[in-house]
Amino acid sequence: MKKRITSFIMAAAFLSGCGASQNYSSSPASTTAYSPSARYYEDSVDMYETTTYQDVPAGDCSDMPDENYPQDYTGHNTEEYKSIRENSYKSTLTDPLSTFSADVDTASYTYVRRMLSYGQTIPADAVRIEEMINYFDYSYPEPKEGEPFSVTTEIADCPWNKDTRLMRIGLKTEDIDLSERQPMNLVFLIDVSGSMYDEDKLPLVQKSFHILTDQMTPSDRVSIVTYADGDRVVLDGADGNDRAKILDAIYSLSAGGSTWGSAGIKKAYEIAEDHFIEGGINRVILATDGDLNLGVTSESRLKELIEEKRESGVFLSVFGFGQGNIKDNKMETLADNGNGNYYYIDSEREAQKVLKEEMSGTLITVAKDVKLQVEFNPAYIKGYRQIGYEDRALAAEDFNDEKKDAGEIGAGHTVTALYEIVMKDSPMELTSDLKYTDPSSLGEQNSELLTISVRYKAPDGDESRLLSYPVTEEAYTYGMSGDMRFAAAVAEFGLLLRDSEYKGTADKRSLQELLRECDTAGDEYKEEFGELVRKSRI
């Protein structure tokens, strides 16, 4: 025991000298700094909003922690998450349009799983319900020929609010046979600063990129750029088949120094452009804990940097690692604005899922700038509330703006969005040039409840294509499908973890009842979710 304590103290001293355990007295604008040991977290002060949280919600798991996770983590916690202000109910008479960007990120669910497995309390702002729902696969139909995705709608009674119905919108892209994929030009951009010293950071990064290296072919090119006090090109355009050379470069890395992330980002894009493959997959994959303390460090400046670099045709994906020092707000900003996705890797098993099992969705983009707009018909629906997607919300006019950036969808991906809708005969009270505001369309002769419109661009395109899908009362079912029941269960869990004001009658008992009626056999990730619910104290 003495040896273990001494080792911990020496490691802590080393990290402190490397700047790994800096204590930020204030967080970037609109973010949350979280400390599970103190059981409170505070928003920073900016010119727009000041929010102070006096206590965390009840979402914690103090049962026996998961044996797959180390149990001796006790560090000063400076994790940061963007503040989330939950969507409220809107009247269709004044706000008939709901517009948002597609999102296939899954980082939030992995954060929640890690925190519950460690027995930590979960800050509400770490719970992005759409990312929790989209972590799982759903059985949506394949796209029609000539279309990049299918669109499915289902409406049922809401489990936690008797005055509303729950609507599910599902998108599904066609999967790609990896043996027929385009060649890839990948740049592994790896944070090797002192904050990456821990076992669940750089060592896990190395294992993760090992998994990805095993998927490379002779037509692929792999480069490695690292950053700490400065940037360094470790590998420049290696043949994807030269596995030994790539792995030697990966495992030669060690952590130490400050975090000049912006220098590394610029160099990685430069290398990616040098080896650009026309018609191929050109992507920078950033592996970091997000703690940037030299060069460009603010969210707004990072956004500007990435917006400039994405014009090169190189996409950026971000993989987050570690705990205690995660800067989720910065990593999400980078991925959202770099035409890429954001994942959090908490274990080698998760790396296998993201980089092997779901490789086509992770790396192969089939549609970019995917925007959805739902127009509700006030003749039948008097109000609605979107569940999640708060930081993906767009203004109505953004839908037709070709310059407005939106989310990317990879091959084989599913995207799910949930709404609570308030039908015209519900007792719930809710205080232009639109399809359903013309008086002639408000009568019973128009049977459309709503219309879902989707805009998207080809991965290398600049002009969007519009698809529209009217939805009628036929979408309503008295019994939920298995997929919708599971998605509703995940949403209900998120509402409870956030201690949402919109959780209605949701509680652990009703959540477990929903799950009991779901067939999760054979899906290890859905089965694991059921176990998380069982252990949680909500």
Buried (B, 14 or more C-beta within 10 A) or exposed (E): EEEEEEEEEEBBEBBEEBBBBBEBEEBBBBBBBBBBEEEBBBBBEBEEEEEEBEEBBBBBBEEEBBEEBEEEBEBBBBBBBBBBEBBEBBBBEEBBBBBBBBBBBBBBBBBBBBBBBBBBBBBBBBBBBBBBBBBBBBEBEEBEEEBBBBBBBBBBBBBBBEBBBBBBBBBBBBBBEEEEBBBBBBBBBBBBBBBBBBEBBBBBBBBBBBBBBEBBEEBBBBBBBBBBBBBBBBBBBBBBEBBEBBBEBBEEBEBBBBBBBBBBBBBBBBBBBEBBBEEBBBBBBBBBBBBBBBBBBEBEEBBEBBEEBBEBEBBBBBBBBBBBBBBBBBBBBBBBBBBBBBBBBBBBEBBBBBBEEBBBBBBBBBBBBBBBBBBBBBBBBBBBBBBBBBBBEBEBEBBBBEEBBBBBBBBBBBBBBBBBBBBEEBEBEBEEEBBBBEEEBBEEEBEBBBBBBBBBBBBEEEEBEEBEBBBBEEBBEEEBBEBBBBBBBBBBBBBBBBBBEBBBEBBBEBBEEBBEEBEBEEBEBBEBBBEBBEBBEB
